[in-house]
Amino acid sequence: MSFTNSNNNKELVFKAPFAEVLKNTGTGQQQLSATQSFSPGETICAFFAGSISDTPTYLTVQTGETTHITLQPEFLQYINHSCTPNVFFDTDAMALVCLQPIEPGTEMTFFYPSTEWEMNQPFLCQCGTPNCLQIIQGASFLSTETLLQYRLTNFIQQKLHRKAKPEIA
């Protein structure tokens, strides 16, 4: 989840070519903020699997039924959740893609259910956006109508399609 963009309570933790990891000195929470502008549809960076697991953790991104990856470069793990995301993890192209205009200083956020069917650690969302869903637990807990408002990975789209058309036994 994102936190307030007041720079007076943040310290620089790590600087990447296009972004920086900032730590809120009051809460200890970290975020990834852009240091350059990005336009919708633009690839921000490529990523790859640091490790692969058959079970989710709070640091993994789901790429298949029982495939969960840690992100490399590692600083991408500081992209927090928002119900109004500005980036998307395209797990087929293995690319971080811009969804909304991003200016320097803007926190990068993604919609966790866009990659997660059932989350290991559900949480109460505090993104504060007008369309906040309040409880984030994964795509399986959301209506099709809600999910269709977001860009979803092919894996989540396939799961959604199967959920809508259950197989006859």
C-alpha positions in Angstrom: 0.0 0.0 0.0 1.2 3.5 -0.7 2.0 6.2 1.7 1.9 10.0 1.7 4.2 11.8 -0.8 5.6 14.2 1.8 9.3 14.2 1.1 10.3 15.7 4.5 9.8 12.3 6.2 11.6 10.1 3.6 15.1 9.0 3.3 16.8 7.6 0.2 17.5 3.8 0.6 18.6 2.9 -3.0 18.9 4.6 -6.4 18.2 2.8 -9.6 18.5 4.1 -13.2 14.9 5.2 -13.4 13.6 5.2 -9.8 14.6 5.3 -6.1 13.6 3.4 -3.0 12.4 5.7 -0.3 11.8 4.9 3.3 9.2 6.7 5.4 11.2 7.5 8.6 8.0 7.5 10.7 6.5 4.1 9.6 9.5 2.3 8.1 7.5 1.5 5.0 9.4 1.7 1.7 8.2 2.7 -1.8 9.6 2.9 -5.3 9.3 6.4 -6.8 10.1 7.4 -10.3 13.0 9.7 -11.1 11.9 10.2 -14.7 8.7 10.5 -16.7 6.9 7.5 -18.3 3.9 7.4 -20.6 1.1 4.9 -20.7 2.1 1.8 -22.6 5.8 2.4 -22.2 8.0 -0.4 -20.9 9.7 0.9 -17.7 12.0 -2.1 -17.4 12.4 -5.8 -17.9 12.4 -8.1 -14.9 13.1 -11.8 -14.3 12.6 -14.4 -11.7 15.2 -14.3 -8.9 13.8 -17.5 -7.5 10.7 -19.7 -8.2 8.5 -21.2 -5.6 5.3 -23.3 -5.6 3.9 -21.3 -2.8 3.2 -17.6 -2.5 4.9 -15.2 -0.1 4.3 -11.5 0.3 7.3 -10.8 -1.9 6.3 -13.1 -4.9 4.4 -12.5 -8.1 2.2 -15.3 -9.3 3.0 -16.4 -12.9 1.1 -19.8 -13.0 -1.1 -22.1 -10.9 1.8 -23.1 -8.7 4.5 -20.8 -9.9 5.5 -17.7 -7.8 8.6 -15.7 -8.5 10.7 -13.2 -6.6 11.5 -10.2 -8.7 14.8 -9.2 -10.1 15.9 -6.4 -10.1 15.1 -6.8 -6.4 14.2 -3.1 -5.9 10.9 -3.8 -7.8 9.6 -5.5 -4.6 9.0 -2.0 -3.3 6.2 -1.3 -5.7 3.3 -1.1 -3.4 -0.4 -1.8 -4.0 -3.0 0.7 -5.1 -6.6 0.3 -6.3 -5.6 2.9 -8.9 -2.3 1.5 -10.2 0.1 3.3 -12.5 2.2 0.2 -13.4 1.6 -3.4 -14.4 3.7 -6.5 -14.2 3.4 -8.2 -17.6 4.5 -11.7 -16.6 4.4 -13.0 -20.2 6.7 -10.3 -21.6 8.5 -10.1 -18.2 8.2 -6.3 -18.4 7.0 -3.6 -16.0 4.6 -1.4 -18.1 3.3 2.1 -17.4 -0.5 2.3 -17.1 -0.9 6.0 -16.2 1.3 9.0 -16.8 4.2 9.0 -14.2 6.2 12.1 -13.4 9.4 12.2 -11.4 8.6 11.8 -7.7 5.5 9.7 -8.3 5.2 6.5 -6.3 4.9 3.4 -8.6 2.0 1.2 -7.6 0.4 -1.9 -9.0 -2.9 -3.7 -8.4 -1.9 -6.8 -6.5 -4.9 -8.9 -7.7 -3.7 -8.3 -11.3 -1.1 -11.0 -10.6 -2.4 -12.8 -7.5 -5.3 -15.3 -7.5 -5.2 -15.9 -3.8 -2.8 -13.9 -1.7 -0.7 -15.3 1.1 -1.2 -12.3 3.3 -4.5 -10.4 2.6 -4.6 -6.9 4.0 -6.8 -3.9 4.6 -6.0 -1.4 1.8 -5.1 2.1 2.7 -4.5 3.5 -0.8 -7.1 6.2 -0.2 -8.2 6.3 -3.8 -11.9 6.9 -4.6 -12.3 3.3 -5.9 -10.5 1.6 -3.0 -11.6 -2.0 -2.6 -10.8 -1.9 1.2 -9.8 -5.6 1.5 -7.1 -7.0 -0.8 -7.0 -10.8 -0.9 -6.5 -11.8 -4.5 -8.4 -11.9 -7.8 -10.5 -14.9 -6.8 -12.3 -12.8 -4.2 -13.4 -10.1 -6.6 -16.3 -9.9 -9.0 -15.6 -10.2 -12.7 -17.1 -6.7 -13.1 -14.5 -5.3 -10.7 -11.6 -7.2 -12.3 -12.5 -6.1 -15.8 -11.7 -2.5 -14.8 -8.0 -3.5 -14.5 -5.2 -4.8 -16.7 -4.7 -8.5 -15.6 -2.0 -11.0 -16.4 -2.9 -13.8 -18.8 -2.8 -16.2 -15.9 -5.4 -14.2 -14.0 -7.5 -13.8 -17.2 -7.4 -17.6 -17.7 -8.5 -18.2 -14.1 -11.3 -15.7 -14.4 -12.5 -17.4 -17.6 -12.5 -20.8 -15.9 -14.3 -19.4 -12.9 -17.0 -18.0 -15.3 -17.3 -21.2 -17.2 -16.7 -24.1 -14.8 -15.9 -27.5 -16.4 -18.6 -30.1 -16.3 -17.4 -33.2 -14.4 
